[in-house]
Amino acid sequence: MIGAAWNAIRLEVTLLSGDAVTLHGKEFFRVARHRYILLNYLLLALVISLVNMKTGDYAYSMAIQAQVTLAGVVFGICCVLAVPTFRWWQLRRTGGLIRLHASPLLAVAVCATVFGTQGLLGLAGMKPYGIGAVLVMAGYFYVISEVFFHFLALVVLPRVLRDLRGTEMRPERGARTGAGGEVPRRAEREAAPTITIKGEPFRAAALWYVRADGNYILVRSEDRRAFLPGPFGPVVDALPEALGLQVSRSDWVARVAVSGMQRNGREVVLDLVDGTSVKVAESRRKAVQSWLERTAPPVQGAGAEISTQTG
């Protein structure tokens, strides 16, 4: 029962930019300790340590500054991970949806880290910084944490999820394979049919979604992200019907991008391979479910209350 409930938990984190990422079941814990993420933890600690050594208080040795900085980074990361971990533990028997906004979480973690490091200096018998310097440090580290978190969520996380969900090991859906089922060579993939959107070429098999963003559109594919001038409607109308479907007023999704479908009451959400999610418009729910059911491979549990991602 607990295992089934774990798999029914879904974590949705909204970034300051408005982008959202979604993780299922125990993916959060697997992502947090993935080799790509661990490497970025070390990179963050190195960058902050180098900056502190150049701009910090020269009354302290570099060794002391490096130790305090490293302790602060570790504490800050633990603070960020603590809240979703606690919420996951609360829902371990029942399952459910966890919605978090990254900015307040990062702000609290940064404040706790900055004031905590000042406490460490005090305990070590050294004079802490003044309140003005502490507030400046908090603002500075908050900006760094927002930039770093966006980099993780929008650049690193899609690669991590593809690695965890095994999408890089599978041939592209609809792509040709050889007699032994092998994936086509890179040259063959690059020669695959392309779609031109506002003068920009995209491989048809690699296109994931098109999203309206004011007067612009965001086009996301396996290869890249591109902000192009709108309007959204004519662009979506020109896309091949066999490739995907418009699921809401501002979202078009390719079939190959759908990793799962979740139902939470009357709300239907499509989970995408890059870790983001798209809410299906109420007027399009039946059409979207029918589309998923008749296209192969189907999204598992399409008719269930909570379903897991394919793959």
C-alpha positions in Angstrom: 0.0 0.0 0.0 2.8 2.4 0.9 4.6 1.6 -2.3 1.5 2.4 -4.4 1.0 5.6 -2.5 4.6 6.7 -3.1 4.1 6.2 -6.8 0.9 8.3 -6.7 2.7 11.4 -5.2 3.4 14.2 -7.7 5.6 17.2 -6.9 5.0 20.4 -8.9 7.5 23.2 -8.4 6.8 26.7 -10.0 9.8 28.9 -10.7 10.0 32.7 -10.6 9.9 32.7 -14.4 6.5 30.9 -14.3 8.0 27.7 -15.6 7.0 24.6 -13.7 8.6 21.2 -13.3 6.9 18.0 -12.2 8.4 14.9 -10.5 6.6 11.6 -9.8 6.9 9.0 -7.1 10.5 8.7 -5.8 11.9 10.7 -8.7 12.6 13.7 -6.4 15.1 11.6 -4.3 16.6 10.1 -7.4 17.1 13.5 -9.0 18.5 15.1 -5.8 21.4 12.5 -5.7 21.8 12.1 -9.5 25.4 12.5 -10.7 24.6 15.6 -12.8 22.9 17.3 -9.9 25.8 16.4 -7.5 28.3 17.9 -9.9 26.3 21.2 -9.9 26.2 21.3 -6.1 30.0 21.2 -6.2 30.1 23.9 -8.9 27.8 26.1 -6.8 30.1 25.7 -3.8 33.2 26.4 -5.9 31.7 29.6 -7.5 30.5 31.0 -4.1 33.8 30.2 -2.4 35.8 31.9 -5.1 33.6 35.0 -5.0 33.8 35.2 -1.2 37.6 34.8 -1.3 37.8 37.8 -3.6 35.2 40.0 -2.0 35.1 38.7 1.6 36.5 40.1 4.9 40.3 39.9 4.7 40.4 39.7 8.5 39.7 36.0 8.0 42.0 33.6 6.2 41.0 32.0 3.0 40.8 28.6 4.7 38.3 29.9 7.2 36.2 31.7 4.5 36.2 28.5 2.4 35.0 26.3 5.4 32.3 28.8 6.4 31.1 29.1 2.8 31.1 25.3 2.2 29.1 24.8 5.4 26.7 27.5 4.3 26.1 25.9 0.9 25.5 22.5 2.4 23.1 23.9 4.9 21.3 25.9 2.2 20.9 22.8 0.0 19.6 20.8 2.9 17.0 23.6 3.7 15.7 23.6 0.1 15.4 19.8 0.1 13.9 19.6 3.5 10.4 21.0 2.7 9.6 18.7 -0.2 11.0 15.8 1.7 8.8 16.6 4.7 5.7 16.9 2.4 6.6 13.6 0.7 6.8 11.9 4.1 3.4 13.3 5.0 1.8 11.8 1.9 3.6 8.5 1.9 0.5 6.6 2.8 -2.1 8.5 0.9 -0.4 9.9 -2.2 -1.4 13.3 -3.7 -0.2 16.5 -5.2 2.5 18.7 -3.7 2.6 22.2 -5.1 5.6 24.4 -4.1 6.8 27.8 -5.3 10.6 27.9 -5.6 11.2 31.6 -4.7 9.8 31.6 -1.1 11.6 28.4 -0.5 14.9 29.8 -1.8 14.5 33.0 0.2 14.0 31.2 3.4 16.9 28.9 2.7 19.2 31.8 1.9 18.2 33.8 5.0 18.7 30.7 7.2 22.1 30.1 5.6 23.4 33.6 5.9 22.3 34.0 9.6 23.5 30.5 10.3 27.0 31.2 9.0 27.2 34.4 11.1 26.3 32.2 14.1 29.2 29.9 13.2 31.6 32.8 13.1 30.4 33.9 16.5 30.8 30.4 18.0 34.3 30.3 16.6 35.2 33.4 18.5 35.3 35.7 15.4 33.4 38.9 14.9 30.3 38.4 12.7 29.4 40.9 9.9 27.1 43.9 10.7 23.4 43.7 10.0 23.8 45.8 6.8 26.4 43.5 5.4 24.3 40.5 6.3 21.3 41.9 4.4 23.4 42.7 1.3 24.8 39.1 1.5 21.3 37.7 1.7 20.2 39.6 -1.4 23.3 38.7 -3.3 23.0 35.0 -2.5 19.3 35.0 -3.2 20.0 36.2 -6.8 22.7 33.6 -7.2 20.3 30.9 -5.9 17.5 31.9 -8.3 19.9 31.8 -11.3 21.3 28.5 -10.2 17.9 27.0 -9.6 16.6 28.1 -13.0 19.7 26.6 -14.6 19.1 23.3 -12.8 15.4 23.2 -13.6 15.5 24.3 -17.3 18.9 23.0 -18.5 20.1 20.1 -16.2 16.8 18.6 -15.0 15.5 17.6 -18.5 18.8 15.7 -19.1 18.5 14.0 -15.7 14.9 13.0 -16.3 15.7 11.6 -19.7 18.5 9.6 -18.1 16.2 8.3 -15.3 13.2 7.6 -17.5 15.4 6.0 -20.2 14.1 8.1 -23.1 17.6 8.5 -24.5 17.9 4.7 -24.7 14.7 4.3 -26.7 14.3 5.0 -30.4 12.2 8.1 -31.2 8.6 7.2 -31.4 7.7 6.9 -35.1 11.3 6.7 -36.1 12.5 4.0 -38.4 14.7 1.3 -37.0 16.9 -1.3 -38.6 16.3 -5.0 -39.0 17.7 -5.6 -35.5 15.7 -2.7 -34.0 18.7 -0.4 -33.6 18.3 3.4 -33.4 19.2 5.3 -36.6 22.6 6.8 -36.7 23.0 10.5 -35.9 23.4 11.4 -39.6 20.1 9.7 -40.4 18.3 11.5 -37.6 19.7 14.9 -38.7 18.4 14.1 -42.2 14.9 13.4 -40.8 12.0 15.7 -42.0 12.0 19.2 -40.5 9.3 21.7 -39.7 9.9 25.4 -40.2 8.4 27.6 -37.6 8.8 31.4 -38.1 11.8 30.7 -40.3 13.5 28.3 -37.8 13.9 24.6 -38.7 13.0 21.9 -36.1 13.3 18.2 -36.5 9.7 16.9 -36.6 10.5 13.8 -34.5 12.2 16.0 -31.9 9.5 18.7 -31.5 8.0 18.6 -28.0 5.6 21.6 -27.5 4.7 25.1 -28.5 3.5 27.5 -25.9 2.0 31.0 -26.1 3.9 33.6 -24.1 2.4 37.0 -24.6 3.1 38.2 -28.1 5.7 35.4 -28.5 5.7 31.6 -28.6 8.1 29.2 -26.9 9.1 26.3 -29.1 10.7 23.4 -27.2 12.3 20.5 -28.8 14.8 17.8 -27.8 17.5 19.9 -29.2 16.8 23.4 -28.1 14.4 26.1 -26.8 13.4 29.1 -29.0 11.4 32.2 -28.4 9.8 33.3 -31.6 7.3 36.0 -32.6 3.6 35.0 -32.5 0.8 34.8 -32.9 0.2 31.3 -31.5 -2.9 30.3 -33.5 -1.5 30.3 -37.0 1.7 28.5 -36.0 -0.3 25.7 -34.4 -2.7 25.4 -37.3 0.2 24.8 -39.6 1.6 21.9 -37.6 0.9 18.4 -38.9 -2.1 16.8 -37.2 -0.4 13.5 -36.8 2.4 15.1 -34.8 0.5 16.5 -31.9 -2.6 18.3 -30.5 -3.6 21.6 -29.1 -4.5 20.8 -25.5 -5.4 24.3 -24.2 -5.8 27.9 -25.4 -2.0 28.4 -25.2 -0.4 25.0 -25.4 0.2 22.6 -28.3 1.9 19.3 -27.3 3.6 16.6 -29.5 2.7 13.0 -28.8 6.3 12.0 -28.3 6.6 14.6 -25.5 3.9 13.1 -23.3 5.3 10.9 -20.5 2.1 10.6 -18.5 -1.3 11.9 -17.6 -2.5 12.9 -14.1 -6.1 13.4 -12.9 -6.8 15.3 -9.8 -10.5 15.7 -9.4 -11.7 17.6 -12.5 -8.2 18.8 -13.4 -6.3 16.9 -16.0 -2.5 17.5 -16.5 -0.1 16.1 -19.1 3.4 15.4 -17.9 6.1 16.1 -20.4 9.5 14.5 -20.9 11.4 17.6 -20.0 9.8 17.6 -16.5 7.2 20.3 -17.1 3.5 19.8 -17.1 0.6 21.2 -19.1 -3.0 21.6 -17.9 -5.6 20.4 -20.3 -8.5 22.8 -21.0 -11.8 21.5 -19.7 -13.4 21.8 -23.2 -10.6 19.6 -24.7 -10.3 16.9 -22.1 -12.3 14.2 -24.0 -10.5 15.0 -27.2 -7.1 14.8 -25.5 -7.9 11.5 -23.7 -9.2 10.0 -27.0 -6.0 11.2 -28.7 -3.8 9.6 -26.1 -5.8 6.3 -26.3 -5.6 5.9 -30.0 -2.0 6.9 -30.5 0.8 4.4 -29.6 2.3 3.9 -27.2 -0.6 4.9 -24.9 -0.2 6.8 -21.7 -0.6 4.2 -19.0 -3.5 4.6 -16.7 -5.2 7.2 -18.9 -8.5 6.4 -17.3 -7.2 6.1 -13.7 -7.4 8.8 -11.0 -3.6 8.9 -10.7 -1.3 7.5 -13.4 2.4 7.0 -13.7 4.6 8.2 -16.6 5.3 5.9 -19.5 8.8 4.3 -19.7 
